[in-house]
Amino acid sequence: METRHGPAKRAAREMMGVSLGVADVEGFPFFPFSDTFRMMELPITPTATHPGRAGRAMEEEMSETTVNVRYMVDDVDAAITWYTSHLGFSVLSNHAPAFADVRRGALRLLLSGPTSSAGRAMPDGERPRSGGWNRIHLIVDDLPAEVARLRAAGVQFRNEIVTGPGGSQILLIDPSGNFVELFQPARG
């Protein structure tokens, strides 16, 4: 199957073990969920208004070119500071201590605290919490330079840089224990 990005992208995907049956989302050439959403045929109705934001801004956030990821965090204000000061996100809204959302490019990261609706207990009593091995994946041009910059700023890392056929990566830990992967694609 040929992707719209041509043979070079296809070869890179094969090296990294990425499924070639997945459609691309604008701005996210390796976005793995678009076919799943199409397959489920869930109706998506843009919200016309949202408290504190114009309807147009909310439609932009809900567009097919924006990827929305929710992280459970222990402290919304600390998460905002960490993502904006270390990784270049900008604040879209701040409803701390319950919720905030930040953006970097086409990624909208929803930061949900324990008092948010996403933090409510499930029917069996279990509460959503931060941490785990799922993570956002940010591509950088110079991984060693980014690591040096972040180490100097006191950012905590889970591991050292590891390299494979697709490139090099390292895991950062946000203030709530969520992982963020920095990745530099192999050149070649």
C-alpha positions as CSV (number, residue, x, y, z in Angstrom):
1,M,0.0,0.0,0.0
2,E,1.5,3.4,-1.0
3,T,0.9,6.3,1.3
4,R,0.5,9.9,0.1
5,H,4.0,10.5,1.4
6,G,5.6,8.2,-1.1
7,P,8.2,5.4,-0.9
8,A,10.6,7.1,1.6
9,K,7.9,7.5,4.2
10,R,6.6,4.0,3.5
11,A,10.1,2.6,4.1
12,A,10.5,4.6,7.3
13,R,7.1,3.3,8.6
14,E,8.2,-0.3,7.8
15,M,11.5,0.2,9.7
16,M,9.6,1.5,12.8
17,G,6.9,-1.2,12.6
18,V,4.1,1.3,11.9
19,S,1.0,-0.2,10.3
20,L,0.8,0.8,6.7
21,G,-3.0,0.4,6.7
22,V,-3.5,3.5,8.8
23,A,-4.6,6.7,7.0
24,D,-2.6,9.8,7.7
25,V,-4.0,12.9,9.6
26,E,-2.7,16.2,8.3
27,G,0.4,17.2,10.4
28,F,0.7,13.7,12.0
29,P,2.1,11.3,9.4
30,F,2.1,8.4,11.9
31,F,-1.3,9.0,13.6
32,P,-2.5,5.5,14.4
33,F,-6.2,6.1,15.1
34,S,-7.9,7.8,12.1
35,D,-9.0,4.5,10.5
36,T,-10.4,3.3,13.8
37,F,-12.6,6.4,14.1
38,R,-13.7,6.1,10.5
39,M,-14.4,2.4,11.1
40,M,-16.5,3.1,14.2
41,E,-18.5,5.6,12.1
42,L,-19.1,7.8,15.2
43,P,-20.9,11.0,14.3
44,I,-18.8,14.1,15.2
45,T,-20.9,17.2,15.8
46,P,-18.8,20.3,16.3
47,T,-19.8,22.2,19.5
48,A,-21.0,25.7,18.6
49,T,-20.0,27.3,21.8
50,H,-17.9,26.5,24.9
51,P,-17.7,28.6,28.1
52,G,-14.9,31.1,27.8
53,R,-14.2,30.5,24.1
54,A,-15.6,31.6,20.8
55,G,-17.5,28.9,18.8
56,R,-14.9,29.1,16.0
57,A,-12.0,28.4,18.4
58,M,-13.8,25.3,19.7
59,E,-14.5,24.1,16.2
60,E,-10.8,24.4,15.4
61,E,-9.9,22.3,18.5
62,M,-12.4,19.7,17.3
63,S,-11.3,19.6,13.7
64,E,-9.8,16.5,12.1
65,T,-6.4,18.2,11.9
66,T,-6.2,18.6,15.7
67,V,-5.2,15.6,17.8
68,N,-6.6,15.7,21.3
69,V,-4.9,13.7,24.1
70,R,-6.0,13.7,27.8
71,Y,-3.5,13.3,30.6
72,M,-4.6,12.9,34.1
73,V,-2.4,15.2,36.3
74,D,-2.1,15.7,40.1
75,D,-1.7,19.5,39.9
76,V,-3.1,21.4,36.8
77,D,-1.0,24.5,37.5
78,A,2.2,22.6,37.8
79,A,1.4,20.7,34.6
80,I,0.7,24.0,32.7
81,T,4.0,25.4,33.9
82,W,5.9,22.3,33.0
83,Y,4.5,21.9,29.4
84,T,4.7,25.6,28.6
85,S,8.2,26.3,30.0
86,H,10.0,23.1,28.9
87,L,8.2,21.9,25.8
88,G,6.9,25.0,24.1
89,F,3.1,24.4,24.6
90,S,0.8,27.5,24.8
91,V,-2.2,27.7,27.1
92,L,-5.6,27.5,25.5
93,S,-7.6,27.6,28.7
94,N,-7.0,27.4,32.4
95,H,-9.7,26.2,34.8
96,A,-7.4,25.0,37.5
97,P,-7.5,23.1,39.7
98,A,-9.9,21.0,37.6
99,F,-8.8,21.4,34.0
100,A,-6.6,23.2,31.4
101,D,-5.7,22.6,27.8
102,V,-2.5,23.5,26.1
103,R,-1.4,23.3,22.4
104,R,1.7,22.6,20.5
105,G,1.2,22.6,16.7
106,A,-1.7,20.3,16.0
107,L,-1.6,18.6,19.4
108,R,-4.1,19.7,22.0
109,L,-3.2,18.3,25.4
110,L,-6.0,18.2,27.9
111,L,-4.7,18.4,31.5
112,S,-7.3,16.9,33.8
113,G,-6.9,17.2,37.6
114,P,-8.5,15.0,40.3
115,T,-11.5,17.4,40.6
116,S,-12.3,17.3,36.8
117,S,-15.1,15.4,35.3
118,A,-12.5,13.0,33.8
119,G,-11.2,12.4,37.3
120,R,-14.5,11.0,38.6
121,A,-14.6,7.5,39.9
122,M,-15.7,4.7,37.6
123,P,-18.7,2.5,38.5
124,D,-16.4,0.0,40.2
125,G,-14.9,2.8,42.3
126,E,-11.5,3.0,40.6
127,R,-10.4,6.6,40.0
128,P,-8.4,7.6,36.9
129,R,-4.8,8.5,37.7
130,S,-1.7,9.8,36.1
131,G,1.2,7.7,34.9
132,G,1.4,4.5,32.8
133,W,3.4,3.8,29.7
134,N,1.2,5.6,27.1
135,R,2.8,8.8,26.0
136,I,2.8,11.7,23.6
137,H,5.6,11.6,21.1
138,L,7.3,14.8,20.1
139,I,9.8,15.0,17.2
140,V,12.9,17.1,17.7
141,D,15.7,18.0,15.3
142,D,18.6,17.6,17.7
143,L,17.9,15.2,20.5
144,P,21.2,15.5,22.4
145,A,20.8,19.3,22.5
146,E,17.2,19.1,23.7
147,V,18.2,16.6,26.4
148,A,21.1,18.9,27.6
149,R,18.7,21.9,27.6
150,L,16.1,20.0,29.6
151,R,18.6,18.5,32.1
152,A,19.9,22.0,32.8
153,A,16.3,23.1,33.5
154,G,15.9,20.2,36.0
155,V,13.6,18.0,34.0
156,Q,13.4,14.4,35.2
157,F,14.2,11.6,32.7
158,R,13.1,7.9,32.8
159,N,16.0,6.6,30.8
160,E,19.0,7.6,28.6
161,I,18.8,8.1,24.9
162,V,18.3,4.8,23.1
163,T,18.7,4.4,19.3
164,G,17.1,2.0,16.9
165,P,16.6,1.7,13.2
166,G,14.0,4.4,13.1
167,G,15.8,6.9,15.2
168,S,16.7,7.9,18.8
169,Q,14.4,8.5,21.7
170,I,14.3,9.4,25.4
171,L,11.5,9.6,28.0
172,L,10.8,12.6,30.1
173,I,8.6,12.5,33.2
174,D,6.1,15.3,33.8
175,P,5.3,16.4,37.4
176,S,2.4,13.9,37.7
177,G,4.4,10.9,36.4
178,N,3.2,10.9,32.8
179,F,5.8,10.1,30.1
180,V,6.6,12.3,27.2
181,E,8.8,10.8,24.4
182,L,11.3,13.0,22.5
183,F,12.2,11.4,19.2
184,Q,14.8,12.2,16.6
185,P,14.2,10.3,13.3
186,A,17.1,8.6,11.7
187,R,18.8,10.5,9.0
188,G,19.5,8.8,5.9
